[in-house]
């Protein structure tokens, strides 16, 4: 009996993805666990494994196709010698794929191989449009002929669009083209290049728009002196062996990650998330570190950062950043987190405000360190100062609490021995 291979859900936020590349062709033998395709998600390109064994009977979705809904059939697996059906099998015979090296992060239905709740036809309905009921074969023929199923009236049971409806529409005389509507906006000048959005860029746009429009952001800014922290860093790096497995090189960002983690332990009411029913107070301090990659931004996570040494944080962060830029992170390494840090100090930025990364309730924006005159009890001195801005979700973190956290962070950074004891 034929088995459908479904578009896997590689992250909790994934609704659709791009089938970047097939690693198996029609007619190839497939064993359980074989890597069969590469799927581009909102965060990375990941390999997916087959759950069942058989022969790749038919590829339903060609490589390079974007906007494939989760749980939509992408291929048909058949037994050796079995004829290949024209359409995907009914729901009970569907089988999801499994993310290679990332099974723990899959949804429960995918991990267990359970039948999806939604039918493939329903799952394939584009977001924001009325659901179109059509057979899988009708959908495939419509896609090949460029026919919008929403314009057809189905003749099947309960108005379902079937193959003959699509073929009749394809053979009907073409209607006169409607007048083109005036564009909503014009582009100044005619010399430009149109670059299609990647899957990651589309998701970044959607999530940041949701975050900025649905979360009431509140900002607290403060100057922090870095001289003591820089001196401690120099001492620690000087003590490192020149080379070998015991060598290390701690960065300022490593120390600020640790400082944020220590501060979250001192002011735990900022280590929270908002839900409609309750405020979630997190027991672990998991710091998401914003990393720029060619297609956008990704936030690998330093788990339980408050319990780790600066050396551990340095080694772990270097590994996470390298694999993030190579697109090799596992879902559990960038999904979750309880607090975020965005550091643009290397670009000489004087100050900035970052957008909260939901479901977290806070993100710390770190600007460049620079030599500035500082007025103190002993007169004017020169110190290395950076400006930090804490963005908080005002639904769960009030202004006074945000100010308390930033003040505690400044104390930790300006008295950095708490980072090593």
N, C-alpha and C positions, 0 to 999 in steps of 0.2 A: 504494500500500500504506500502511495506517495506521501511525502512529508514536506510541509512548508518550512522553509528557513525564514525566520522573521527578522526584521530590523531590531537590533537589541537596544535596550535602554542602558547606556553606559554611565549615566549619572542621574541623580534624582531630579535635576532640573531639565534634563534633555527631553524635548518634545519631538524633535526631528533632527536629522543629520544628513551628512553627505556620504555616499558610497564612493570613497576615494579610489579604491582599486580592488579588483578581484584577484586572488592568488590561486584560485582554482578555475578551470574552464569546464564547459559542458562536456560530459563524458568522462571526466576525471573521477577516480575512486577516492572516497573520503572516509577517513576513520574518525571515531570520536576523539576530540582533542586537536584535530588538524586545524591549523590557522587557514581560514578560507578567504578572508577579506580584510581590508583596512577601512575603518569608518572614521570620518572626520567629525568630531563633536564640537561643542562650544569651547572646549578647553584644549584638546589635543587630538592627534591622529592615533588611533588605537587599533591593534589587531584583534580580531574576534575568532573564536574557535567553534567548530561544529560540535553539537551535542550527540548526534546520531551518526551512524555509518551508512554508506550506500554509494550511489553514483550521482554526480551532479547532473540531473536530468535537464533542467532548464534554468537559465538565468533570466529572471523577470525584470530586474533593474540593472541597466548598464552602468559601467564604471563612470564616475564623474557626475552622476545624478545627484542633485541637491534637493533639500526639502522633503526627504523621505520620512514619513511619520513612524514613530516607534510602534512596533508590533505589526507593521505592514509587511506582507510577504515580499521577499527579495529574490528567492530562488526556490526550486523544487528539487527535493532529494528523492530518488527512487531506488528500489532494490535492483540488483543485477538481473538483467533479462526482462524487467518490467517495462511496459510501454510508458512513455512520458505523456502526462495529461496536458491539455492546452491551458487549463486554468488551475489555480492553486486548489489544494484539497480543502475540505470543510474544516471548521475550527478545531474539532477534536484531534485532528491529525497534525496540527501545527507544532513546530518545535522552534524555540528561540535559539539564538546563538549565545555564546558565553564570551565576555571580554577576556582576552588573553592576559593572564597575570593580574586580573582585576576582578575576579569573581566575587570577593566579599563585598564590593561596592554596588553590585547589581541589585535591582529591586527584588523583593522576595519572590515574585512570580517568575522572573527570569532565572534566578538562582535555582529554584526548585523545578524548573521545566514545566510549570503549570500553564494551563490554557489561559490566554489573556481574557480579561473580562469583556473588553470591547471587541467587536468583530473586525477583521481586517478592513472591510469596507468603511466602517465607522472611523477606524483609526486613521485611515488615509484621507479623511475629509480635511481640507485646509482650515486652519484656525481663522475665526472671524467670518465664516460663511455658513449658510444653512447646510445641514447634513444632506449629502446626496447618496441615495441608496442605489448601488449598481453592482453587478457581478464583477469579480476580478478580471474576467476576460473582457468585459465591456470597457473597464477602466484602461486595460492595456491597449486595446484597439483605439480608444479615444485619444490616449497619449500619443500613439504612433501617428494618428491622422490630425492631431492638433485640434480636437473637438472639445469644447467646454461642456462637461456633463451637466452643469447647472442649467444649460439652455435646452435640455432634452426632457421629454415626457416619457416615462417608462411604461412599457406594455406588459411587464412581468407581474408576478404576484405582489400585491400591495404597492403597485406603482414602481417596482424595481426596474431599473434600466438594464436591459440585457443586450446581447450581441446584435440582434437584428435592429434595435433602435439606433445603435451607433452606425451601423452600416447604411441604414436608410438616410441618416443625416449626412453621411459622407457622400452619398450619391445624389442628394438633393441639389438643385441649382443654387449657386452661391448668391446670397442676398447682396443688394447694393451696399457698398460700404457706408457706414454712418459718418456724418461730418465729424472731423476731429475736434475734440474739445480744446479750448484754449489752455495752455499749460498753466499750472498753478503758480509757477515762478519761472523767470527767465534767467539764463546764465549770461553774465556780462562777457562779451567777446565770444568768438567762435572757435578758438584754438584751445582745446582741452582734450584730455583722455578720460574715458569712462572706465573705471576700475570696479568690477562687480564685487559686492561685499562677500567676504568669506563667512563661513558658518559662525566662526568665533566672533567676528565683528557684528554680525546680526544679533547674536545673543548678548554681547556687551551692550549694544545700543538698547535692546529691550530691557535688560536688567537695570541699567543705570537710569533709564527713564522712569522705570517703576520705583526705584529707590529714591530718586530726587523728588518725584511727584507724590509719593505716598508716605514717605518718612519725614516728619517735621525735624529738620536738621537744626542743631544749635551748636555754635562754635565758641571755643575758648582758646585764646592765644596767649603765649607766655615766652619770654626770653630765658634761655638756660645757658649758664656758663659751662664750658667744656674742659677747661684747663686741667682740672684734677683727673678727669676721666682720660684725657689724652696722655697725661703723665703715667697713669697706671697702665695704659695700653702699651706704651713704649717699654716699660719695665718688664711686662709679661712677654712681649715679643722678643726682647733681648735675651730672656732666659730660655727661649726655645732652641733646641738643637738646630744646627744649620740645615741638616737634611736627615732623611730616614723616617721610619714610621712614627717616631715620637715628636717630629717637628710640627709646628703649627704657626699660623699667622692670624691673629685676631683683628678684625676690622672694627671701626667705630660702630657700624651698623649692628654687628654681633652684640656689642655691649649695650646698644640701645634696645635691642630685642630683649635682652636679659633685664634691663632696667624697667621696661614696660611690664614684663612678667612679674617682677618683684613688686611693682606698684599695684598691679591688679590683685595681688595677694593682700596688700595693705588696704586697698580700697575695693573690696570684692563686689560692691554693688554696681560697678561699671562692667563687670564680667558677666553680662546678662543678655538675654534676647527677649523681644516682645512677641507675644501671641495674643489673639483675640480673647483667649480664656485666662491667661496668666502670664506672669513674668517668670522666665526661666533663669535661675541663677546657676551658672555652670560651676561644677566642682573642679574641673581641670582648666588650666591656663594654656590654651592652644593659640599661638600667635601666627596669623597669616601674614606673609611677607610679600608685598606687591613686587612682581618681576615683569619687566618689559620684555616682550618677545615680538618677532616680526609682525604677527597678525593682531597684536593687541596686548592684553595684560592677563597674567595668571598669578594666583596667590598660593604658592606652596606653604605648607603648615609646619611649624616647629612645635611638635606636641609636647605638652607638659614642660614648657620652656622654663618655668620657675624652679624646676627640680634639676635642671641640667647645668653643667659647668660652662664657662665661656668657651673652653676648648671644644666641648661637645657641640655647643650651638654653632661654633664656627665651622666645624667639619660637616655637620648636618646641613647647614645652610648652603655651603659651597656645593655639596652634592645635589641638593634640591634645585638650586638655580641652574646648574649645568644641565640636569635632565629636563628641567622645564623648558629651557631654550632649545633642547634637542627634541622636544615633544614626546618624552619618554616617561612622564610622571604617571603613576597609577591613580585612579580616581580618589582613593582614600587619602592620597597625599596632597590633594588640593581642594577637597570637599570638606566643609565643616569649618573649624576654627571658631574661636570665641572673641577675637579682637584682631584688628589689622594694623599694620604699619606700612606707610608709603613714604619712602625716602627719596627726595629729589635733590639732596644736597650736592651730589656730584655734578649737577648742572648749574650750580651757582644761583639757584632760586632763593630769593630772599624770604618769601613766605607763600603759603598756598593753603587752600582748604580742600580736603579730600571728601569724596562721596562715600557714604557708609555702604559696606558690603553686606546686604541682608543674608541671613537673619541676625547678623551681629548688630550690636547697638552702638559701636564706637570704632573710630579709626583715627590714628595719630599721623598727622602730616609733618614730616621733618624736613626743614629747609637747610640751606648751606651754613656752615660754620665760618665765621669771619671775625677778624680782629676789630673790636669796637671800644670806644671809650665808655667806661662804666663809672658812675658816680656812687661812692660809698662813704662810710663813716670816716675813712682816712683820706678823702678827697677823690680826685679823678685818677683812675687807673685804666690800663688797657687789658682787655681779656678776650678770649676766644668765645664768641657767643653764637648760638643758633636760635632761631625762632621755631617753636613747635605750635601746631594748631590741632586741638582735639575736636573732632566732629562727633556729636552724640545724637542718639535718637531721643528726642525730648519726651516721648511717651513713657520711657522707663528711666531716663537719666535726666534729672533736673539740673538747672544751671549751677546751683551751689555745689552739687555733687561733682559735676564736671570740673569746676574750679578746684575742688578739693583734690581730685585725681591729678590734675596738671601740676598743682603745687607739690604733691607728694612725689611726682615724677621728677620735678626739678631737684628736690632734696636728694633723691637717690642718685641722680646723675652728678650733682655737684659734690656728693660724698660717696664716691663709687666703691669704697671698701665692702659695702653690703653686697656687691656683685660677686665677690670671691670668698666670702665667709658665710 
